[in-house]
Amino acid sequence: MFFVTGAKSAGGASSGGGATRSIYQKFRDVDLLDKKKTVTALKAGEDRAILLGLAMVIASIMMYFVLGITILRSYAYSVWTEESVCIVVNSTITADVNCSYSCGSDCWRGSKYPCLQVYVSVNTTGRLSRLSHNEESWNSNFECFYVPTCQKDTAGMHHMIMNISERLKLHQQVPCYYDPSDQQESALLTRLYGHSAVFYSLFWPSFMLTGGTAIIFMVKLTQYLSIMCEQVVKIKR
């Protein structure tokens, strides 16, 4: 009888221990599953962050390339680098200049705009120079101060040039840019791509490049620290 009771007690203890181990195993499996899900989610997030950083870096490089062949090249090749004050000596309309405008597909019509010639005296050098509005006007017609967009309304263009002439007569002193090497006799009222334009055009690509590089660096640093923590935990065990 004693042996039977002992056997039943032993069987109950073993079944209870098995149940305890079974519950512990279930909790451990659930914990491992949660850890795997967390690791998978973290890995997917890290991959997305790296792709975002790479996209930002590539986009910034492409922007640098576009800016390099447009704004930076024009800025580097410009000879009007020195700023000064110019005194308007003469501002007259000399003649009408022919131009053409588009009236549709393969259709061009002629029009005219008045040529305003402005002569100024550069304070820094004292020389007499012909003034142009900017590099674009100088390239279109260096003899005229401003070259408007050609259009059908000839009277409108004439009225615009007359307003510019009156403003120049009112403001005898205007800021201007000249060539310090005296290779170019003309002066400019404004520059298309000055220091501020170059700075603002380079700011956003530089910001994207810095941000993309920082994202990639932070993700790689997080991965490295995670690996180091795992090795430390294994060594302690």
Disulfide bonds with the S-S distance in Angstrom:
Cys86-Cys176 1.85
Cys99-Cys150 2.16
Cys103-Cys107 1.69
Cys115-Cys144 2.00
